[in-house]
């Protein structure tokens, strides 16, 4: 089944003809998460042929416009599309006031409830959990309060070895759930069939870390240790490190060092300054420190 990341936009503040501001659609464990919602996100969702009704949880990193100005329009469109189920929005303290003020002034009607989870903590915390995955905050260092997000699948069930199971008529389909949980099966004569005979190892759980606007921040490394894919902003090249620090951003070199020291499997850069016309310069700089670095490609699903 797998997990897939679709980058809807990766540009910094101003939209361009080649890229929209930050927004991503993550499919993991049969859940669909929207991460940030810059201007034009719902158009990008249309281009990606995403089903709006499947998005129940939206995670906003911070309240700069290029990361959240698409959210009021998206919520308004969801009503027009007939949504009735609750929508869960996670973001910095103030996101409720921002959205509800817009809805009030514009008299935007909704046929569903928006449930807000406002964040103001300074440490990493689990903000979403179900039986298949967890979502943790990644505290960042930007000009305003900002979090990244870590999405982690839980250990998956073991896979049934049907060819072996069919050798034993006593094993019924109602026993499959226990086998998936790793339990042995005891035959009527008292003989124990070891679970490893009847099942195969599960697929390994996957993880994805999204690090939005931030200065170089080494203390995020333990949080994102060994993730399968890391998306990390890299607004500037390292010769403009002073500007990166001043504006609350990271250089390509610094993002690569974070990826290397966290032993991640794959790094995707994003949030590039419009001053750069050739984005390959970011790859050239980053791969000196972390070879498995890539540029984002809009609307192309990435298997995690």
Steps between C-alpha positions, in 0.01 A plus 500: 500500500777742596510866595515780245594868517373743237666840511238751388722806538853571617566863422581763759285808560395597145326255262665452160392335176710196590394450860240591758579580864539221751241222515524122508263205493614195697330162467605267781324198652189575294477852646535822302672796664539851358818669620498880466263674265653789309317702238369285213506172691154390397589553134806281549284238672280501191801452276614211721152346463472480877167424663421795725262289710785275615690786667390507865814639668690816402833595661618863472860573594468874563284800419701664223284541193694273268416212734137568590328753270346218295321353800191728521423443133548126530265478798239707314529267201453194719156630598407555136611144429252374759727412787324412827765321709725685745826652376798505739744791471831501691709814514646780714291681755308766309396284206146471632466876541641558151263258327190577703550875444515443124193276509311756709583804287430316174191326642640167386257223585619153591309175511764335715700566815860619496680358804809702592811373679703810577867450582730710714738246655875530472574126506411214269158355582269238355195685364329217310489126557286211383556127467723539195714813542609798707569864416755696704592866490855605410572835673672734256668842520340752265404866536166395646389186683545203266487120506593228260320166515618141530269227370583149630327175420465257788623142477284322243327163537679187389407373153312172471674210329183365340675208329618372839176582683295297252686187606312510833121472477459601864612854423195706411481853361392619844849403623677724250490809720688326780754363255560850362566617858773238531323234706573128459222255411430194717354198322235280662764236583695760698775557241606863468551647156753780532386830360806540279389190309156639428594861431770711340669808638296819456600780269718743694321817619591818315552855620497846345625829645394842374721787614357833398661843536777493757849606581759221527389307807707201610268396782243373250742220408390255774135556402548419130767232549498241217178614333441360154446840336583847630368814333704794625482858387814641337416856407857614433841372402763512770670814369188681625502338844488839669177580314363154579558556871349849487182386322466175696595253230746220422759461226529195276827406669342518845198292396734234363701495823177452697407207272845346531518529877145363539588206274186548290457293186400776258499881506275724291575871498244775455380857573754660265554873477382650170847644447611160366397413144693171484407279794773248421740721696325380817567138408861577419552654843302246705638182344849587619369424849212261433507324160141370512351847456233590245301794369121491536284430197152648517209254484720191462417244774809384690488155657630508855 
